[in-house]
Amino acid sequence: MAIINPAELDLLEEAVVKINRTAKVTSRGKRFRFSALVVVGDGKGHIGVGLGKANEVISAISKGKDVAKRNIVKVSVINGTVPHKIIGKHGSSRVMLKPASQGTGIIAGAAIRSVMEQVGIHNILTKRHGSKNVNNMVYAALDALKNLKDAVAIANKRGITIGEVFR
């Protein structure tokens, strides 16, 4: 898998999926820390997900954005949707992605919707199974997107024409 340089991509504004606050109770009171789940993409098939942790929200978001930029992957997107139905898994979360026709829109919850918008998918049907933990759902959606295959790659791997793939 080729390493993708984020400086070469025209990245969209990052999407903050979730900000989580944790508290450590000490003798002097509560000490709060924040974690931010951030998704970055270019809207043309590249996406990265990152989790940043810090003492302030803004620092956590910027750390998450840096981690997401380091973890950018290329995704197969055809006509604004996915090429085939797939189920992504992470932990006990399962996310099903199903291609949809033009004009359908993104039928998804908030967490998966932000992932699809960043990657450039405009028409898709999704369904969550299992755990509804936001972090796991985002990583499950990323797993599904990473495992997508396009017809050209399948034809090249099998040594057949693209027309034969669809038979």
N, C-alpha and C positions, 0 to 999 in steps of 0.2 A: 504494500500500500504506500503510495507516494505521500511525502510530507507536503502539506499545503501551507504556503506562506500567507499569513493574514494581511500583510502589507500590500500584496498584489490584488486582494479582493476589495470590492467596493461594499463594505459592510454597512448594514442598516443600523439604526439606533438599537442598542441592546434592549432586550425585554427581561425585566425582573419578574420572575415567576412567583417567587415566595421569599419573604423575609421572616426569619424565625428568631425569636428572642429567648435567650436562656438566662437564668438567674442563678448565681452562686451565693448562698447565704453565708455571710461571715459575721464575726462578732461586731463589726462596724456597720452592718446593714447588708443590703443586697448589691451584688456586683453583676451588672448586665453585660452580656455579649450578644452579638448578632451574627447570623449566618444568612447569606443571600444566594439563592439559586438563580443564575443568569443564563440566558440563551442569546447567542449572537449568530447572525447569518447574513447572507448577501441577497437573499430572495431569488437566487438562481441555482440552487442545489447544493450550497455549502452551509453547514451548520456546526456549531460548537456549543457545548454545555459546560458550565463551570460552577463550582460551589466555593464561595469565599467566606471566611470567618474573620471578624475583627471586633474591636470594642465600640466602634461607631458604625452606623448603617452605611454611610457613604463609603467608608473604607472597605466594608464587606462587599459592597456592590462593585467597586473598582477591582478588588482582588478576584471576585467571581468572573468579571469581564476578562481579566488577564488570563485566568485559567481556561475560560471558554475559547479564547483566541488560540491558545496552545493546542487545543483538542479539536480543531476543525476537521470535519470529514466531508467527502463528496458523496452526494445522494443522487440516485436515479429518479428524475422527475420527468414525466412525459405529458405534455399538454396541460400542465397545471395540476396533475394528479399523480398518484402512484401507479406503476405499471401492473401490479397484481395485488390480490389480497394477501395479507401477512399478519402474523401475531408476534409481537415483541414481548420479551420477558425480562423482568428485573426484580429480584426478590420474590415476593408473592404477588406482585402486580403483573397483569397481563393487559396489553393494549392491542386491539385489533384495528388495522387500517385497511380500508376497502376503497377501491377507486370509485369515483362518481363522475357523472356526465357534466358537461358545461352548464353553469348556472346554479349548481346545487349549493355551492358555498362550503364553508368549513363547519361540519356538524360534529362538534367536539366540546368538551369541557374547557375551562379557562386555561389549565396548564398545558394540555395538548394543543389547544388552539394557538398559543403563543409559539410553540415549536413549529407548527405547520406554517404560520405566517412568516417566520424567520427563514425557513427553508425555501419558500416560494410556492407552496402548494395552496391552490385556491379552491379546489373542489375535492372533498374527501368525506367519507363516512367513517366514524370511529366509535369504538365501544370499549369501555373499561371493564375488566373482570378482576376479581380478587381484591387485593388491598387498594385503598384509595389514597395512600400516602403520596403526596405531590412529588417528592423527590423521586420515588421509585417509578411513578407514572411517566415522568419526563425521561428518565433513563430507559424505560421500557419502550417508549416511542422512538428514542434514538436508536435502540437496538433493532427495532423493526425497520427503520429507515436505512440503517447500515446493511441489513441483510437483503434488501431489495435487489432483484436482478432485472436487467433490461434484456430485450429480445436479441440485441446485437451480441451481448456478452455470452448469452446462452448458445447462440448459433456458432460463435467462434470456438467455444469450449467443446461443443459436440462435433464440430466440423461439418455442419450442415448449413443450408441457406435459411434466411430469416423466415421465409414462407413456410418451410417445413416445421419450424418451431410451433406455429399456431395450429398444426394439424393434430 
